């Protein structure tokens, strides 16, 4: 017997409710639905850099150069996934790379409760500005840095834009960027974040599941124009560079492609 119209309506209402819930959860996070989760560190990998503490913040530093790339990590924090391996890779190409621990040893799985509060707390620009001006920049200059680039994954794209507003930062690279999600959570304007970096070349590398704002024709393109290069990774899920499974040859290939694009962009614009 065919279901009654009232049952059909009820099922449709439930489906819409679950869809809305999924959209609401995503809107309260830095990561879209179906993103890569936390990746355990490779126990066999030997890190090439050192961790040093300045005031109340740890920093990972690797490489020697007057050109220093600031790596701005994702929501899983200072010591997870491939973050340090990728930083070591950039350093092997002739850069100094520094990863500041903005979260002070904490992290947050975006699939758990309380992620909005965590993002709001950790994206306080007054504190992050002090981290840059009082800790990270002086520390980098003490070790020979003269000019800077910024790279970030996920949450880190917010810091890429913030840092790119400084004149000593010459280029910014954002992989699977989350600043469009973060800006409204912290009651900031994505448009104003973008307008502040006009004149500093930017590279966005969105995953297929990332929002239209960071893809061709989106807000980034509208504001930055020729100052923005966009390289899409439509078959990748958000988080693939630092957290994707490298046993999958497609992911391994796309991680390499993303890092090649980042290096080429820094070399061409700095």
C-alpha angles and dihedrals in degrees: 000000000000115000116259121254090249091056090047090051091049092051091049091049091051092049092051091047093053090046091051091047091053091049090048092050090049091048090054092054140060091235129067123230117289095025123155113271128222115313119214115234118258103255091205096054115104110212115227098208141062134245114226131176123228114185103315098338133085120217130193111216128186134166134018125256143117085242110076126190115205109213112209110198134215129257091282089071142212104340110032140100121348096323096116093040090056091046089052089051092055090048091053088061094061106279136112108234126197127187112196116204098229091168094056096229097320132110139176133221103222090215091065129080122270096038094130092054090047093052093047091050095046096042095060101137093201089062095038091051089055089048089057101039099037103033120011102040095044091045092051092048091050086059095049105274116149103164133020146217125193128217128178145174125210106322087016093073088072088060092044090060093043093050093043089066089070114090093227090061107086104183141006132211123192121188117197088348122213103184092108089061096041099049097067092043090059092039094248131132118251088203092056092047089055095043090055091062098049105134095031110095114241134195120200120192107185126187120229092261095051119107128270092249091077096041130082111298093017129121093280092057092044094054104032099035112174089001089074127069116192123198111182127211100193097172094051129090121229110278097027097132098059100020111024122116108261092196084078104081092210091057092044089052093049094048088054091047092051093051091046089052091049093050093046090050094051091046092050098044105036 
